[in-house]
Each structure stands twice: as C-alpha cells, then as structure tokens.
Amino acid sequence: MAADVKVAILGAGFAGLCMGLRLKAQGESSFVILEKADRVGGTWRENIYPGAGCDIPSHLYSYSFAPNPDWPEVYSAQPDILAYIEGVVDRHELASHIRLGAEVVGAAWDEAAGLWSISLADGSRLTAEAFVTAWGQLNRPKLPEIEGRDSFAGPAFHSARWDASTDLAGKRVAVIGNGASAIQFVPEIAKIAGRLTLFQRSPNWIVPRMNRPYTDEEKAQFRAQPELMEKVRSEIFQMAEDRLIAKRNGTAPVEEVPIPLAHLHAQVADPELRAKLTPDYEMGCKRVLISNDFYPALTRPNVELVTDAIARLTPQGVVDATGRLHEVDVVIYATGFETKSFAGETAISGQGGVTLAQAWKAGPEAYLGITVAGFPNLFMLYGPNTNLGHNSIIYMIEAQVGYVLQALAQARPLSVSPAVQSAYNDKLQAELAHTPWAGTCTSWYKTPEGKILNNWPASAQAYAEAVARFDASAYQHARAAEPAE
C-alpha cells in the first residue's frame, strides 16, 4: 500500500519548518507540513503581546543555514522573528509543502500497511511512511484553578492569546503571574494602564538584557562578510555554554549571587519592594529571566506588586488571601503553559493500539528526546528532555533533524528498543538530579514528584554529539501484522 507522502510533519514553527527545509535540501519532495493555523511561525505567530521577544541573541536564534544580516538588534522582537521565519519559507519556496488550516487530531500506526494514518479536524485522512511531530513545549496555555475565575465581568485572557481589541489605556489591569511573558509585557502596559496590579507567587532571578540596535554599518558588514555572522554566532554560542558550566559548578546561596542581586539593588531602592522581589531559592532552579525594564516598571506610582495568594475572583476583580478586593477592569493571565503532556490533545497510537498517553502514564520520555518505544517511524522534534536553560533551541532542533534524516534513510520502519529507551532515561534522570533544576523550587521543568521532563542535563554541544550518528542497533524493525486466516 503506497503512502500519500513519505513524511508528514506536524507544525509549522521553527522545528517543523526546519525538518521540511532539510528534506527539500536533500532533494526529497514527498513531504507535507500540517499546520492548524492560517499562518506559519508557531510560538512567534501566537505570542503577540506587547514587548514579546526572545531571550537568545538573534544571530544564534536562527537557522545556521539561513543567516540574517539584517537583524535590527541583538535581541530581536516578535515581529522581526516572525518576519524572518516567513522570509525563510519564501526564499526556500517551501509554501507548496505547507497545508495551513490542517489540524492534526490523531495519528495511528497501521501495522498491516506499515504506515501512519493521520486524521485531520476536517475529517480527512492521509498516510505517511514517517510522522514527525513538532508541536513544541510552550504552546498550550495554562489557566490557574481559581475559585470564581469565570465570574469576572470584564475582559480576561491569557498572554499567549492576547486580545488586541481590548484597549488597556487608563484601565485598571490585573496581571496574574510574573514569568517570562509577564516581565516583557508588564513594562509596556504599565505605561498606559490607569493602574496595574501584579500578583506574584514567587519572584524570579533576573539579569540585565544586554540589548542594543545593530548599526547600518554592522549590517552592511554582515552582508558583505557572511563569515563575520558565523563568528558572532559562534561567540554567542560559546558564551552560553560557558554560563552552563558556571551553573553546574554549584548553586550559590542567595547572598552570593552577584549579578542579579546587583541588578535588583540598582533598580529598586525601596527595601520592602526589593525584599518581595528577592528569590529564596537557588539561581537556575527556575528559568533565569532577562530584562532591563521590569524592575523599573514595578516602581511606577500606578503599579502595585501583590504577594498575597489569590483567594478567588469576583465580577469586580481579584480577592487576595487577606480578604482585600482589588477592583479591576481587565484580567491578564501570565500563568505559563501546560508542559507535561507534549502531545496535548492529539491522540497518537502505536503498535498494538497503545496510545502515547498510555505509554507515558509515568511521564513523557523518549530516546534522545526523539523516538519512543512501540511507535515506529514516529520522530519528535523538541521532545522530552531536549529543552535548554542556557542556549538556543534552534541549535538543538537542527541536531535532531540531522538525526531524523539518518533514520529516514533506513530501509524499513524502526522502533527504538524498550530496553535502550529505559536505560537511556534512567541515566538521564540520574544526571538531571545534579543540575540546578533539581533544586528546592517548583518549576515547569519538573513534576510535583521531582521528575524533570523538559530539560537536557548537559551542554548543547554534548547533545549534538549524542545525536550525530544514528545507531541502528538501538532499534528494532517494525514488522507488519500477519494477515488474518
């Protein structure tokens, strides 16, 4: 039975597009990228809140094979990143391989045919020899379980579903949560809101954002000397790797963390506010954030930081644990994402009809973060334990795509050995136990029981080396089912 395509790819963000671009570069034309939205871009299409940007410098947060000499600044903003993604698609003529408005709702391994049968939301199906998922780790907004959440009478939305039609000028705005998104949009809306109340569960370690515009002269040099861009990229990469080494050398007590504390003390003079913003956990336990304007925003006269827990929402606003009602006109949730399922609501079933949810009952895990036992020719990009806390995920994605290309060159469908996957993950968790992410704080990196599901424990270069060569001995041939008598 012939497949509709050799490779079906779920998602048209950085990862899915990278997979398509490398297939096309190899001369492969039988592939399709299935994207539920009406535009490519993934997280950079969806996160349009004011101030949205990346915390990795742009010359590294981009494809190595598609450098951009015209980045406007060291850390570029969301519109510039989205424009870069769309520009790459156009220049490489990838659009003909992308199906927009094609939401994948399920995929099942057909053992008799040795193919993946993929179901779309419109009721259609397609078959593929291999299925590559690029659904990301930070795209399923999480709303907190707060009593009366739905009773609030005004506009309420998650930062990743920003409601641009809601005019915040002069309004009383409640922001619930203070993570990576909040520290970017709070300074922007604080400039226009009548009053902004930020509800903080725990403070973050924040370091300065060493951003600046690139001059026209620098951009001209980048255009004339592509090797200069590669040099800048390599320098940024190595600095990031060196920071990880510093973290791995031990977690310092709070009073011995000089840069973020100096940053806080330089920007917040009020000792009471400063105390509320000082973390009591090891630096690196949670994601370290970068910002130059978050702390100053909290010192504005129209901004209040509330550290009392939220008791409930009412039609009028937010009631904290002391019983105080904070009357507001708009509620914005900056409460992060559901990061533990990876597959979200997509129903994936492999050999014997076993679902991915069943296989991951004890928590998501994969071999090298890419393949899962019992799911032949299913390859994940940015899968379990491939997130980084220090470097560019684009580098990791490119390394994973290289591995998948080697796997696709094999003659028959392959499924990673359960014993190999188990041994790999036992070793991985043992290594993660000695990282800053295993510290005393709670974070989206780990389960309440302490298992770290998202992060890779070593350097980005170490990961690239781990996936550089496809080892066929770690895999089993997926045999087609015997025909019925």
Backbone hydrogen bonds, N-H to C=O, Kabsch-Sander energy under -0.5 kcal/mol:
donor,donor_aa,acceptor,acceptor_aa,energy
4,D,127,T,-0.6
5,V,127,T,-1.7
6,K,30,S,-1.2
7,V,30,S,-1.6
8,A,130,A,-2.4
9,I,32,V,-2.9
10,L,132,V,-2.9
11,G,9,I,-0.7
11,G,34,L,-3.0
17,L,13,G,-2.4
18,C,14,F,-1.8
19,M,15,A,-2.2
20,G,16,G,-2.0
21,L,17,L,-3.0
22,R,18,C,-2.3
23,L,19,M,-2.0
24,K,20,G,-2.5
25,A,21,L,-2.1
26,Q,22,R,-1.3
27,G,24,K,-1.5
28,E,23,L,-2.3
31,F,29,S,-1.6
32,V,7,V,-1.8
33,I,97,H,-3.2
34,L,9,I,-3.6
34,L,32,V,-0.6
35,E,33,I,-0.6
35,E,99,R,-2.5
41,G,12,A,-2.8
44,W,41,G,-1.9
45,R,42,G,-1.6
46,E,42,G,-1.7
47,N,43,T,-2.3
48,I,46,E,-1.2
52,A,49,Y,-1.9
54,C,76,S,-1.6
58,S,74,V,-2.9
60,L,57,P,-1.7
61,Y,57,P,-2.2
62,S,60,L,-1.7
66,A,63,Y,-1.2
71,W,68,N,-0.9
74,V,212,R,-2.4
76,S,74,V,-0.7
78,Q,52,A,-2.8
80,D,77,A,-0.6
81,I,77,A,-2.0
82,L,78,Q,-2.7
83,A,79,P,-2.1
84,Y,80,D,-1.9
85,I,81,I,-2.3
86,E,82,L,-2.6
87,G,83,A,-2.2
88,V,84,Y,-2.4
89,V,85,I,-2.0
90,D,86,E,-2.1
91,R,87,G,-2.8
92,H,88,V,-2.1
93,E,90,D,-1.3
94,L,89,V,-2.4
95,A,89,V,-0.5
97,H,94,L,-2.2
98,I,95,A,-1.8
99,R,33,I,-3.1
100,L,98,I,-0.7
101,G,35,E,-0.6
101,G,37,A,-2.6
102,A,35,E,-2.8
102,A,99,R,-0.7
103,E,101,G,-0.7
104,V,102,A,-0.5
105,V,103,E,-0.6
105,V,119,S,-2.3
106,G,119,S,-1.4
107,A,347,A,-2.6
108,A,117,S,-2.5
109,W,349,S,-2.0
110,D,108,A,-0.6
110,D,115,L,-3.4
111,E,109,W,-1.0
114,G,110,D,-2.4
115,L,110,D,-1.3
116,W,128,A,-3.3
117,S,108,A,-3.0
118,I,116,W,-0.6
118,I,126,L,-3.3
119,S,106,G,-2.9
120,L,124,S,-2.7
121,A,103,E,-2.4
123,G,120,L,-2.0
126,L,118,I,-1.8
128,A,116,W,-2.1
129,E,5,V,-1.2
130,A,6,K,-1.7
131,F,377,N,-2.5
132,V,8,A,-3.0
133,T,131,F,-0.5
133,T,379,F,-2.7
134,A,10,L,-1.9
136,G,381,L,-0.5
142,K,336,G,-2.4
143,L,141,P,-0.5
146,I,144,P,-1.4
147,E,311,A,-0.5
149,R,146,I,-1.9
151,S,148,G,-1.9
152,F,148,G,-0.6
152,F,149,R,-0.8
153,A,315,P,-1.4
157,F,331,V,-1.8
159,S,333,Y,-2.6
161,R,158,H,-2.1
162,W,159,S,-0.8
164,A,162,W,-1.1
166,T,163,D,-1.6
167,D,165,S,-0.7
168,L,166,T,-0.6
170,G,192,I,-3.0
171,K,168,L,-1.9
173,V,171,K,-0.7
173,V,195,R,-3.3
174,A,330,V,-2.9
175,V,173,V,-0.5
175,V,197,T,-2.9
176,I,174,A,-0.5
176,I,332,I,-2.7
177,G,175,V,-0.7
177,G,199,F,-2.3
179,G,334,A,-0.7
183,I,179,G,-2.2
184,Q,181,S,-1.4
185,F,181,S,-2.1
186,V,182,A,-2.8
189,I,185,F,-2.6
190,A,186,V,-2.2
191,K,187,P,-0.6
191,K,188,E,-0.7
192,I,189,I,-1.0
193,A,189,I,-2.7
194,G,171,K,-1.5
195,R,171,K,-1.9
196,L,302,N,-3.0
197,T,173,V,-3.0
198,L,196,L,-0.6
198,L,304,E,-2.9
199,F,175,V,-3.1
199,F,197,T,-0.6
200,Q,198,L,-0.7
200,Q,306,V,-2.7
206,I,204,N,-0.5
207,V,289,L,-2.7
210,M,208,P,-0.8
211,N,209,R,-2.4
214,Y,72,P,-2.4
219,K,215,T,-2.2
220,A,216,D,-2.1
221,Q,217,E,-2.1
222,F,218,E,-2.3
223,R,219,K,-2.3
224,A,220,A,-2.2
225,Q,221,Q,-2.5
228,L,225,Q,-2.1
229,M,225,Q,-0.9
230,E,226,P,-1.7
231,K,227,E,-1.8
232,V,228,L,-2.4
233,R,229,M,-2.7
234,S,230,E,-2.4
235,E,231,K,-2.3
236,I,232,V,-2.4
237,F,233,R,-2.5
238,Q,234,S,-2.4
239,M,235,E,-2.2
240,A,236,I,-2.1
241,E,237,F,-2.3
242,D,238,Q,-2.5
243,R,239,M,-1.7
244,L,240,A,-1.5
245,I,241,E,-1.7
246,A,242,D,-1.9
247,K,243,R,-2.0
248,R,244,L,-2.6
249,N,245,I,-1.0
250,G,247,K,-1.5
252,A,250,G,-0.6
256,E,253,P,-1.9
257,V,254,V,-1.5
261,L,257,V,-1.2
262,A,258,P,-2.7
263,H,259,I,-2.4
264,L,260,P,-2.3
265,H,261,L,-2.9
266,A,262,A,-2.2
267,Q,263,H,-1.2
268,V,264,L,-2.1
269,A,267,Q,-0.5
274,R,270,D,-2.6
275,A,271,P,-2.0
276,K,272,E,-1.6
277,L,273,L,-1.3
278,T,275,A,-1.1
283,M,252,A,-0.5
285,C,282,E,-1.9
289,L,205,W,-2.5
291,S,207,V,-2.1
297,A,293,D,-1.5
298,L,294,F,-1.4
298,L,295,Y,-0.6
299,T,295,Y,-0.7
299,T,296,P,-1.0
300,R,297,A,-1.3
303,V,300,R,-1.6
304,E,196,L,-2.5
306,V,198,L,-3.1
306,V,304,E,-0.6
307,T,305,L,-0.5
311,A,309,A,-0.5
311,A,319,V,-2.6
312,R,319,V,-1.7
313,L,147,E,-2.9
314,T,317,G,-2.9
317,G,314,T,-0.5
318,V,326,H,-2.1
319,V,312,R,-3.0
320,D,318,V,-0.5
320,D,324,R,-2.4
321,A,309,A,-2.5
323,G,320,D,-2.1
326,H,318,V,-3.6
326,H,324,R,-0.6
327,E,325,L,-0.8
328,V,316,Q,-2.1
329,D,172,R,-3.2
330,V,172,R,-1.8
331,V,155,P,-2.3
332,I,174,A,-3.1
333,Y,157,F,-2.6
334,A,176,I,-3.1
334,A,332,I,-0.6
338,E,140,R,-3.2
339,T,337,F,-0.8
343,A,341,S,-3.2
346,T,343,A,-1.9
347,A,105,V,-2.0
348,I,346,T,-0.7
349,S,107,A,-2.5
350,G,354,V,-3.1
351,Q,374,G,-2.9
353,G,350,G,-1.8
354,V,351,Q,-1.4
356,L,348,I,-2.8
359,A,355,T,-2.5
360,W,356,L,-1.8
361,K,358,Q,-1.5
363,G,360,W,-2.2
367,Y,371,T,-3.3
368,L,366,A,-0.6
369,G,366,A,-0.7
370,I,367,Y,-2.3
371,T,367,Y,-1.8
375,F,372,V,-1.8
377,N,414,L,-2.4
378,L,375,F,-1.4
379,F,131,F,-2.5
379,F,377,N,-0.5
380,M,370,I,-2.6
381,L,133,T,-2.8
383,G,369,G,-0.6
385,N,453,L,-2.1
386,T,383,G,-1.1
386,T,454,N,-0.8
387,N,454,N,-3.0
395,Y,392,S,-0.5
396,M,392,S,-1.1
397,I,393,I,-2.6
398,E,394,I,-2.4
399,A,395,Y,-1.7
400,Q,396,M,-2.3
401,V,397,I,-2.8
402,G,398,E,-1.9
403,Y,399,A,-1.5
404,V,400,Q,-2.6
405,L,401,V,-2.4
406,Q,402,G,-1.4
407,A,403,Y,-2.0
408,L,404,V,-2.7
409,A,405,L,-0.8
410,Q,407,A,-1.7
415,S,476,Q,-2.8
417,S,474,A,-2.7
421,Q,417,S,-2.5
422,S,418,P,-2.6
423,A,419,A,-2.4
424,Y,420,V,-2.3
425,N,421,Q,-2.3
426,D,422,S,-2.2
427,K,423,A,-2.0
428,L,424,Y,-2.2
429,Q,425,N,-2.6
430,A,426,D,-1.7
431,E,427,K,-2.0
432,L,428,L,-2.4
433,A,429,Q,-1.4
434,H,431,E,-1.5
435,T,432,L,-1.9
438,A,435,T,-1.6
439,G,436,P,-1.7
446,K,443,S,-1.2
447,T,451,K,-2.4
450,G,447,T,-1.9
453,L,445,Y,-1.8
453,L,451,K,-0.7
454,N,445,Y,-1.4
456,W,387,N,-2.5
463,Y,459,S,-1.4
464,A,460,A,-2.3
465,E,461,Q,-2.2
466,A,462,A,-1.7
467,V,463,Y,-1.7
468,A,465,E,-0.7
471,D,469,R,-0.5
472,A,470,F,-0.9
474,A,471,D,-1.8
475,Y,472,A,-1.8
476,Q,415,S,-3.2
478,A,413,P,-2.6
479,R,477,H,-0.9
